[in-house]
Amino acid sequence: MQMSQYGNAPRAGRRYRVPMPEVIVLGLGSMGSAAAYTLAARGLDVVGVDRFTPPHDRGAHAGGTRIIRMTYAEGAAYVPLLHRTYQLWWELEQESEVRLVTPTGGLNLGRPESATVSGALTSARAHGLAYELLDADAIRRRFPQFRPAEDEVAVLDTAAGFVTPEIAISTILGLAERAGAKLRFGTAAVSYRETSSGVSVSLADGDELHAERLIIAPGAWAPGLLGDLPLRVERRVQHFWRPGPGFTPAEFPAWIWAADGLTAYGVPEHEGQVKAAFHAPPTPEQIDADTGAAPPRPDEEQPVRDWLRPRLPTLAGAAYAGGKQCTYTLTPDENFILGAISGRVVVAAGFSGHGFKFVPVVGEILAGLATDVVPPYDLALFSPARFR
Ligand SMILES: Cc1cc2nc3c(=O)[nH]c(=O)nc-3n(C[C@H](O)[C@H](O)[C@H](O)COP(=O)(O)OP(=O)(O)OC[C@H]3O[C@@H](n4cnc5c(N)ncnc54)[C@H](O)[C@@H]3O)c2cc1C
């Protein structure tokens, strides 16, 4: 087992020790790191375990940036969680003095009837969010990098931006350790079982962990641990370009665009590179987490360039800076799985390619569920029971 990379920072948040259940967090990537931190900051005894040392290239979090936005085509029911997640990202930034969120504004582009546009509008109207509806002329005037067709529109989400996932996970794990969480890296949990007094988790290095409660947040390894949930793991490739001036966060928004039967997205310049990729590629490849997603192939750049050419011509003509593989763990309805599967075990899985922005609020929800604190949200949409 590797030692923690986060040092022996002083422990905070443990002055008011109360008899609370102890919790094991299995998987310390995006969601697990936030759960471990929230629990430890509340003074609970937390043990976390990860098969690697997050952040890492095999995680669903790899790739430098993740879009955060308030308008939510995936469902207006996510908006209360989004309000809270923005607040918690801000609190994490205050606590750590590390910048995690870069505001850029965001465009949801497509024909008015597309799910990307109509869903974003529905969520904005249902929750009184700040937005502007731009026609094609207005898009071109405000954001000359974009060339929408005459019948396309955009919902401008002024709250949107991007989060830096690797920096966020390092920061959150550092805060978790500082708050007293015991984190074990480089050893996989091979199985878990409930006992009369709690939960036991067997580790690949032969150790066994015991606690009153267990949170399972294994990303792409969920199918192996949670075989009765209908999850499929697919490979995705993120592409990076160097288009020159005009693409900084101050000039160029994050974007999601439904066109030609495909949905693509992009993030403004971060560390000298601009991201653009397909959310759902024409031929998705199902993979196994243990095998991992294969690195980008030379023939994968051209289809993205071709899709971009009429829409973001400067980006389509830019120098290619490389690609990065990653994994989506998808549920059949593409809503998360977030809830208890027994009196002692809580699951966070199936984030379906849109989970990162929710990391701190999911951590808070998991911490609540593992300690019998009812989260103040309607979580029916995410119930593991919907698939049983
Ligand atoms: C290309 C791409 C683009 C994306 N874009 C966005 C975006 O713009 N906005 C957004 O909000 N979201 C986005 N997402 C989705 C988001 O990144 C994921 O939903 C999120 O990272 C999932 O977090 P997770 O905790 O489930 O998985 P991970 O972060 O991968 O964490 C799971 C952890 O569990 C560990 N683990 C697994 N099995 C075991 C075991 N048996 N024992 C111990 N440890 C174990 C793993 O090592 C890993 O560290 C994107 C995802 C991809 C791939």
The ligand as an ORCA input file, in Angstrom:
! r2SCAN-3c Opt
* xyz 0 1
  C     -14.646     12.808    -21.229
  C     -15.496     13.190    -20.058
  C     -16.043     14.463    -19.998
  C     -16.852     14.821    -18.932
  N     -17.343     16.088    -18.882
  C     -18.069     16.482    -17.805
  C     -18.465     17.827    -17.689
  O     -18.166     18.662    -18.549
  N     -19.177     18.189    -16.579
  C     -19.489     17.288    -15.607
  O     -20.146     17.677    -14.641
  N     -19.097     15.995    -15.702
  C     -18.396     15.577    -16.758
  N     -17.967     14.296    -16.854
  C     -18.417     13.306    -15.874
  C     -17.619     13.282    -14.589
  O     -16.237     13.469    -14.812
  C     -17.910     11.950    -13.906
  O     -19.334     11.825    -13.785
  C     -17.293     11.841    -12.539
  O     -15.904     12.089    -12.596
  C     -17.572     10.438    -11.987
  O     -17.010     10.334    -10.696
  P     -16.880      8.960     -9.945
  O     -16.538      9.283     -8.520
  O     -18.075      8.125    -10.216
  O     -15.639      8.205    -10.636
  P     -14.055      8.422    -10.410
  O     -13.712      9.858    -10.294
  O     -13.379      7.633    -11.470
  O     -13.790      7.745     -8.989
  C     -13.938      6.363     -8.774
  C     -12.746      5.921     -7.927
  O     -13.023      4.631     -7.379
  C     -11.802      3.908     -7.358
  N     -12.135      2.492     -7.287
  C     -12.852      1.788     -8.165
  N     -13.013      0.526     -7.768
  C     -12.371      0.415     -6.582
  C     -12.165     -0.655     -5.689
  N     -12.681     -1.873     -5.918
  N     -11.443     -0.427     -4.576
  C     -10.924      0.797     -4.322
  N     -11.079      1.857     -5.166
  C     -11.801      1.670     -6.270
  C     -11.115      4.322     -8.644
  O      -9.727      4.073     -8.606
  C     -11.458      5.807     -8.715
  O     -10.443      6.602     -8.132
  C     -17.146     13.897    -17.912
  C     -16.585     12.612    -17.972
  C     -15.768     12.271    -19.026
  C     -15.168     10.891    -19.056
*
